[in-house]
Amino acid sequence: MPANAQGPSIPEATAGEDLSAKRKIQLKFKLRRIFGEMYVGKRMKRHGLRRARKTFSPSPGARVLEVGSEDGSFTEWFDRLWPQVTMEGLEVDPVHAEACAAWAESSGRAPKLTFRRGNLLDLEANRAYDLILCFDVLGYIADDARAITRLSEALRPGGRLVIHQPNVRYREFSGTMHHISNEESGKITEGHVRHGYSPEGLARLLEAGGLTIEKLECWHGPYSDLAHKVYRWCERPSFLRIAALPVLDLLWWVDSMLPHAHGNTVFAVARIKQDGASNG
């Protein structure tokens, strides 16, 4: 899989490496039920999504897709939050997709919760979904306009697309602001072809794909940067990471309560037109 598709090139794993990775992913499902999401970025994103979910929660019986479901963290979490919908995860990495699918089967969550391998750019699901979730995926895709078109075409009339991406401008807790170029983004996150979008840039991309913006916000102010620093200090050994979780939650709460002029991520909810027509 080329780096300009849904993710970076994935080397062939040995049988031992494949089995080890699958066991690690399935262990994550167990740990998340006890401690919640333990990685700082995903944990803070969950807090934001929990607060914002009333703006995009699907109706009972809806069909929901998460593209770039990775280790299943958000797909499984939303499946628990929305017990009356059908939840699907699409992931380009075969190890992640197979491990999540095996876990869903063994835990009795399938077929209400399913995972499969697939590339967003090859998605052919004509008007199949009521809601599509796309969290921090577009940074891996060079042809992001094509990606949005695929997502738009997969939504039923009136369906919604929920997007979360890093802001192209990053503010540290100290106040120092960085503009992260496309060239630098690959050094920060392997496989990235861009770091993120400005709010205006993401809005233009979505509108060009025939979507109407319903909500556009910047999330994660200066205390989110401090939370990432705390996480890095406590990342090893693993028990320190668990001990730091209440601190991360407190920093997110402080960050969400204080007004700030800049957010390090961009969140958007966009709706396909009722007639399914595209402007693009």
Number of C-alpha atoms within 10 A of each C-alpha: 13 12 16 18 23 29 24 20 14 14 7 9 11 9 9 9 12 16 13 12 16 21 13 14 20 19 12 18 20 11 12 13 10 9 10 18 21 19 15 23 16 15 18 23 20 19 14 17 18 12 10 14 14 9 13 20 14 18 12 11 12 18 20 26 26 23 24 26 27 23 23 28 19 20 25 22 16 21 19 14 12 18 13 15 20 19 25 25 27 23 25 22 22 16 22 25 25 17 22 29 23 16 21 21 15 10 8 10 15 17 13 16 23 24 29 19 19 18 19 24 17 11 15 13 14 13 15 17 23 23 25 24 23 19 20 17 22 29 25 25 23 16 14 19 16 14 22 23 19 19 28 30 23 24 26 22 19 15 25 29 28 20 20 25 24 24 25 21 18 22 20 16 15 10 9 9 12 11 12 16 14 15 12 14 19 17 12 11 14 13 21 25 25 21 26 28 20 17 20 10 12 21 21 13 16 25 18 16 23 21 28 18 18 13 15 17 12 20 22 23 24 24 22 27 21 18 24 17 16 18 22 12 13 17 17 10 9 9 10 13 20 17 11 18 22 11 14 26 17 13 21 25 16 15 20 17 9 10 9 13 7 16 20 21 23 24 23 19 22 23 26 27 19 10 9 19 14 15 11 11
